[in-house]
Amino acid sequence: MADQVPPDTKRGQEHKRGGTSGKVADFRYKRPSRPNGKGGSGRAAKSRAKQAPGKPAFQQTEPPRTRRQAYAALDLGTNNCRLLIARPSGENFTVIDAFSRVVRLGEGLAASGRLSDDAMERTLSALHVCAEKLRRRHVHLARSVATEACRRASNGAEFIERVRKETGIALDIISAQEEARLAVLGCHVLLEDGAGPAIIFDIGGGSTELVLVEPSGAVPRILDWMSVPWGVVSLTDTITGSDDTEELRLDRYRRMRETVLNSFKPFAKRIREYANGPDPIRLLGTSGTVTTLASLHLELPQYDRRAVDGLIVKSRHMRDISAKLSHMSGPDRRQLPCIGDDRANLVVAGCAILESILDIWPSETLGVADRGIREGILRSLMAADADGERSRAALQRMREQDV
């Protein structure tokens, strides 16, 4: 698909990849079809008609009777609880319901090593909402995963069992490697065109995953990866400091960057031969940090996923915004559009992580993705179910032939 310029972008140097009519699904939220067949089909049909031929996100050829079944992906992170419910739509899928809430599950985890009572109550409240959506949408297959906060907490497994008993949701505490794989599967189609390897990174609440990939076929080949225990929550809680003066704020920011840089060094050393190759390494980031900074760069009055997801932006602009935020006080950051109270205290840590990545791999441009683990889960579920349906159909044909 040709690169697209977002309609509300004020600058000419950015472009978009993987828009709603591209190689992946139309992620625009829409109401489910009404019993009489009306509602929401026109825009989705136009989106499907525009999809680039020969570049499906996954093969989806199950019999028509399964095409309207709903699939769900739930991602419980250190800071957010996110749910997507979707139905297959040709070779892609269309989201029919979604939920996202800041739960701060990992709040205080760095100091105590445990999930706090308040954090668990906030999270359970959000998960009850998710459970109701799953029931109401009659979900056919679902996968629910928990990441760094539950991996690290001494009471993580105990909390997972409590969630199962109280909500019916069976959360799977996945490894950092699986988290990285799902993130790649969910957003790799947004990689900027080019030769040679690329780095996809996911700045989470409790950890950051770095994945070196080599584009090859429908899904890129993972060459190397690393997970470090620094996300926007864990880094904020660990590298403490005063917000009273600009000098103190900058000192804290410097210490954050130094901490993250040191943690990235082993990975940088391992992939040095790729970084020093003839083709510059391309970067694609999937996280609230990069989408928030992209929103500030576009001067959006409020967050607009359609303008941000798939954006290719100059790295120097992201650095400029990071520097500006590191100088500002918390109250001043809260006044900025697309940040607000939820991100005001965490975005600086995200900026420190992003700048550290750009220090080691100084790519001229940076891809921005508002998709990742949940989309990776959905693709995995739908593809596996389609494979299973084809296998069952083939087995049935063999049985009929034997008769």
N, C-alpha and C positions, 0 to 999 in steps of 0.2 A: 504494500500500500504506500502511496506517496505520502510524504510528510505533510502534516496539516498545520496551519497557523491558527491558534485558538482565537475565536472571534473577538474576545474581549481583552486580548493582550495588547498592551500599549507599546511594547518594544518589538523591533523587527528581527532580533537575532535569535529568538526562541522558536522552536517548532515542536510539534507533538508527534508522538508515535503511539500506535495501538489505540486509536480512538474508538468510539462506540461502533463504528462501522468497519473496524480493522480485523486483525487476526484473532481477536479474542472476543469474549461475549459482550453483549450490550448490558452494562451494569447499571443502567438507569433504573431507579426504583419505579415500579409501576403496580397498579392495582391488579389483583388476579381477575381473570375473565369472569364475567357474570354468567349465570345459568343460560341466558339467551344467546351467549357467544359474543356479546358486545364488550367493549372496554379494553383499551390498551393495545389492541392488535396492530393498529396502523403504523405507529412509530417503530414498533419492534420489527414489523415486516419490512419497512424501509431500511432499517439497520441491517437486517439479514441480507437484503438484496444487494447491499453495498460491500459485503465482505469480500476480501481479496480471494480469488480462486486459488486452490492448490495449497493454501496455508492454514489448515484447520488447527484450532487449539488442541483438539483431540478427535479421534474417530468416534462417531456416535451413530451406529447403524442398527440399533435394536428395533424390534418390531414396534409398530405404532402404539400398541396397547400400553407400553411402558413410558412413552415419551412425556406424558403429563405428570408423572410422579415427581414429587418434591424431594430434594436432597438438602442436607444442612451441614454447615461447618461452624463450629464454635471454637474460638481462640481465647483462652483465659491467660492473659499476660500479667506482668508485674504491675502495670498501671491501668490497663483497659480490659474490658470484657466485650467481645465482639461476636456477633452472630450474622451469618448469611444463610438465607433459604432460597433455593433456586430450582428451576425446572430446565431440563434440556431443551435447546432450541436449535434444531438442526445439528450442526457441528459444534455449536457453542452452548451457552446457557443464559437464561434471563433471570435476574434476581426478582423474587416476588415478595420478599420481606427481609428486613434487616434490623439490627439493634446494635448500639454501641454506647457504652457508659464508662466513664472514668471511675474505677473502683479503688485504686491505690492499694492493691492487695499486698504489695511489697513494702508498704510504709513502715519504717522502723526495723525492717528485716536485717539490714547491714549491722545494726548495733546489737540486736537481741538474738538473731539466728532463728526467730520464730515468726509466724504470722500472728499479728495481734488480733485481739477479740474484735475491735472496731473494724479492722480491715476485713475480717472474715464475714462480719455481719453485712457490711456494704456489698461485698461480693455475692453473698447468698441472696440478697435482695435483687441484684441484677440477674442472677441465674434463675430465680423464680420467674422473672419476666421472660427469659429465654425458654424455659420449660413450657410456659403457656403458649408461646408462639409455635413451638415444635408440635404441641398437641393440636392447636387450631389449624395448622397447615397440613396435618396428616402426613408427616415426613416419612418417606419410604426408607431412606438410608441416611444416617448421620454419623459424624465423627466429631468428638469434643476433645480438645487437647489443652493441657496446661503446660506452661513453660518455666522460665527461670525461677520465679518466686517459689513455686511448689517444688522445684528440683532442690533448691537450697535450704528451704525451711525444715527444721527438725520435726515440725508437726504437719508437713505438707501432705503426707499420705493419710494422716488422720483427718485432715480437712477434706480431702478427696472423698473419703468414705462418708463423711457427714453430708457432703453435697449429694451423693448418690441416694442416701436415705431420705433427705428432705426435699429434693427436687426431682429425683429419678434420672438425673443426668450423670452418665458414667464418664468422668474425665480421665483421660489417659495422660500421664506425665511423660512427655516425650523427651528424648535426648536432644542435646544441642545440635547434633548431626542431623537428626530428623527435622528439627526446626529449620535448619539451613536449607535442607533439601526441599521442604514444602514452600519456603519463601521463594526459592529459585523457580520452582514449578509454577508458582502463582504469578510471577511478574517478568519472567525472562523475555517475553515477547516485546517488551518495551525497550530492550537494549538498542542503542543507537547503531545504525549500520556501520560496518567497518571490518577490517581484517584483524586477526589475532585474538588473544584472550581478553576477557573482561572481568571486572570485579563487581559482584552484586553484594550489597551490604544492607543489613537490617539493624537499625538502631532501636532497640527495644527499651523496656522499662528496667529490666534487670541484667541484660546482656546485650552484646553486639556480635552479630555473626558476619564474617567476611568469607565470601566464596569466590574462588577463581574458577571461571568457566570458560570452556571453549565451545562456541556455537557449532553445533553439528546436528543436522536433522531437526526433528520436531522439538526435541528437548536438548538443551546444551549439556555437554559432558563436564562433570565436576572434576577439576584437576587437583584442587587442594581447598581446604577450608580451615577456619579457626573461629572459635567462640571465646570471647573474653567477658569476665563478669562485670562489665561496665555498661550500664544503660542509663537512661536519664534519671531514674529513681535511685539506683544504687550509687551512681557517681555523685549525685546531689547529697545523699545521706552520708557518704564517706568523706568527701572533701568539703569540710565545713568552713565557714568564714562569715565575716560581717558584711552586710549590705549597706552599711551606713555611709561610706564614702566611695568615690570612684576608685581611689587608690586601692582600697581593700577589696573591692569587687574585681579589679583587674588582677590582683595577686591571687585570688581564689581561682580565677579563670586560667591563669598561667599554671597553677598546680594541677588543675583538672587536665589540661592538655598534656602536661608532662607525664602524668599517671597513665593516660590512655596511650600516648606514644610508646612508652616503655612496654606496655602490654602487647602492642601490635608488632614490635620488633622481630620476634621469632617468625611470625608469618611473613613479614617483609623479607627476611633473610631467605626463607625457603623458596619464595617465588621470584627471587631477584633476576633469574635468567629470563623470566617472562617480562618483567618490568623493564629490563634493558634490551628487549628485542627491537626489531625494526619498526613494529607498529605500536603506537602508544596505547596503553591500557585504557579501555573505556570504563566508566563508572555508572552504576545504576543504584540508587538508594530507595529503599522502601521503609518508610517510617513516618511517624508524626513530625519528627524534626524536619525532614526534607520537604514534606508537604506544607508545613507551616511557613518555612522560609520561602518556599516558592510562592505562597500566597502573598507574603509581604512584598516580594519582588514584583509581583503583578499588580500590587496595590489594590487587591480585592477588598471590598467593604465587608464581605463575609466569605467564609470558606465555600468554594465551588469546586467540587471534585472534577467536573467536566473540563474546567480550565487547567487543572493541576496535573491530573493523571496522564502520564505520557509526555510531559513537558521536557524539553531539552534546554537547559539554561547554562549560561557561562559560569564556570566555577568561581570566577573572581567576584561575580555579583553575590553569590552565596557567602563568600568570605566577607564581603563588605557588610552584609546584613548581620553576620555572626559577630563581627567586631562592634557594630553599633549596639547590639543587644547586650554584649558583655560589659559595655560602659554604662548602660542604663540601670536605674534602680528598679526594684520589684514593682512598686506602684506605677512607674512609668511604663514598664512592659505590659502591665495589665490593661493599659489604655489602648494598646495597639490592636487593630482588627485581627481576627483569626488567632489571637493568643488567649486573652481573658484570664480568669482566675486559675483555671485548671492547668494551664501550661506556663504561667508566668514564672514560677519557681523552678521549672524543670527544663525549659527551653535552652537555658545557658549551658547546661551540661550536654545537651544534644549538640549545640554549636561546637563545644570543645571536642566532642567525638568526631563530628564532621570535619572540622579543620585539621584534626590529626590525620584523618584519612587522606585529605587533600595535600597535607605536608609530605606524606610518604609516596603517594601516587598523584602527582600534579597534573591531572587531566585537564584539558582546556574546557571541557564541557561536563555536565553532570545530568544524568537522566533521573527523573522523578516519578515514582510509582505510588499510587494510592491503592495498592493491592498487594497481596502476599500470601501469608499462611492459609487464610480461609479459602482464597481462590485455588490455591494448590490442593487443599483437601477436596474441594468440590470436583476439580478435574480428576483427581485420583478415584473418588467414589464413582463418578459417572463412567469413567473409562473402564474401571474394574467391573461394574455392573453390566455394561455393554458387552464386555468380553464374556462374562458369565452367561448372559442371555444367548449370545451366539453359540457358546459351547453347548448349552442345554438344547438349543434348536437343532444343532448338528447331531447331538445324541438321539434326539427324538426322530430325526430323519433316518438314522441308521436303524433304529428299532423298527420303524415302519417298513423299511426295506427288507429286514429279516423276516417280517411276518408274511 
